């Protein structure tokens, strides 16, 4: 995979915390940031796919066994007269 250098401007506390976390995991800051971006990208695309699946299900509808009819009136279900 081709690589490209990137210059970022980040708040100092965020950089310091990221460096600390990378050191704890015995990794370079470059690897740590790259993996964080990859994870965010994977979550984002996973969310989009799941959203599309669920919206398609909503459009299609689900068979609830009523064959489109309502078997009982609301008052009957709740024991009302």
Secondary structure, DSSP 8 states (H G I E B T S, - for coil): -----------HHHHHHHHHHHHHTT--HHHHHHHHHHHHHHHHHHHHHHHHHHHHHHHH----SSTTS--S-HHHHTT--
